[in-house]
Amino acid sequence: MFKQRPSKYGAIPVVVMGIRFASQKEGSRYWSLFLMEKAGVISKLERQPVFKFPCGSEYRADFRYVKNGKTIIEDVKGFKTKVFRLKLKMFKVHYPDLELTLL
């Protein structure tokens, strides 16, 4: 029988509404955003939006949605790696009009 290897940073995967998330924290946040969208607080909820950089690399956030006419990008992080910190700097340079929220 196949045994799933533990996460590098100790995150426990979870399934919410048939969607697999890398961590319980990310799954919980999705559920909250889903309910907010149903209540009309936010709109255009999207999972795993990709942002491309001129150098050829890309950044994949956890969520994108619109709140009060403003596009919000969210990333649920338990641990900020060096690679993530670099991509965060690149994101801020190439997408200055978007708000990135880290949870």
C-alpha positions in Angstrom: 0.0 0.0 0.0 1.2 3.5 -0.9 2.1 5.6 2.2 2.1 9.4 1.7 5.4 11.0 2.6 5.1 13.6 5.4 5.3 17.3 4.4 8.7 19.0 4.5 7.4 21.6 6.9 4.9 19.5 8.8 1.8 20.7 7.1 -1.1 18.2 7.1 -3.0 18.1 3.8 -6.8 18.4 4.0 -9.7 18.0 1.5 -12.4 20.7 1.6 -15.4 20.3 -0.7 -13.5 17.8 -2.8 -10.5 20.0 -3.2 -7.1 19.0 -1.8 -5.2 21.7 0.0 -1.5 21.5 1.2 -2.4 22.5 4.8 -5.3 22.7 7.1 -4.7 26.4 7.4 -5.1 26.9 3.6 -8.2 24.7 3.5 -9.8 26.6 6.4 -9.1 29.9 4.7 -10.6 28.6 1.4 -13.8 27.7 3.3 -14.0 31.2 4.9 -13.5 32.9 1.5 -16.1 30.5 -0.1 -18.6 31.6 2.5 -17.7 35.3 2.1 -18.3 34.9 -1.7 -21.7 33.3 -1.1 -22.6 36.1 1.2 -21.6 38.7 -1.4 -18.7 40.2 0.7 -16.2 39.2 -2.0 -16.4 38.2 -5.7 -14.4 36.4 -8.3 -12.8 33.9 -5.9 -10.0 32.0 -7.7 -7.6 29.4 -6.4 -3.9 29.1 -7.4 -3.6 32.2 -9.7 -0.2 32.4 -11.5 1.8 35.5 -11.9 4.6 35.4 -14.5 7.9 37.4 -14.3 10.0 38.6 -17.2 12.9 36.4 -16.1 10.8 33.3 -16.9 9.9 32.3 -13.4 6.5 32.5 -11.8 4.7 32.9 -8.5 1.6 30.9 -7.7 -0.5 32.4 -4.9 -3.2 30.6 -3.0 -6.2 32.8 -3.7 -7.3 35.9 -5.7 -10.6 37.7 -5.2 -12.2 41.1 -5.4 -13.3 43.0 -2.3 -14.7 46.6 -2.5 -13.5 46.8 -6.1 -9.9 46.0 -5.3 -8.1 42.8 -6.3 -6.6 41.0 -3.3 -4.0 38.2 -3.6 -3.6 35.9 -0.6 -1.0 33.4 0.3 -1.3 31.2 3.3 2.2 30.5 4.7 3.4 28.6 7.7 7.0 29.0 6.8 8.6 31.7 4.5 11.4 30.1 2.5 14.2 32.0 0.8 12.7 31.3 -2.6 9.3 32.7 -1.4 11.0 35.8 -0.1 12.7 36.4 -3.5 9.4 35.8 -5.4 7.6 38.2 -3.0 10.1 40.9 -3.9 9.7 40.2 -7.6 5.9 40.3 -7.2 5.9 43.7 -5.5 8.1 45.1 -8.3 6.1 43.6 -11.3 2.6 43.8 -9.8 2.6 47.0 -7.7 -1.1 47.6 -8.2 -2.1 44.4 -6.6 -2.4 43.9 -2.8 -0.7 40.8 -1.5 -1.8 39.6 1.9 0.2 36.9 3.8 -1.6 34.8 6.4 
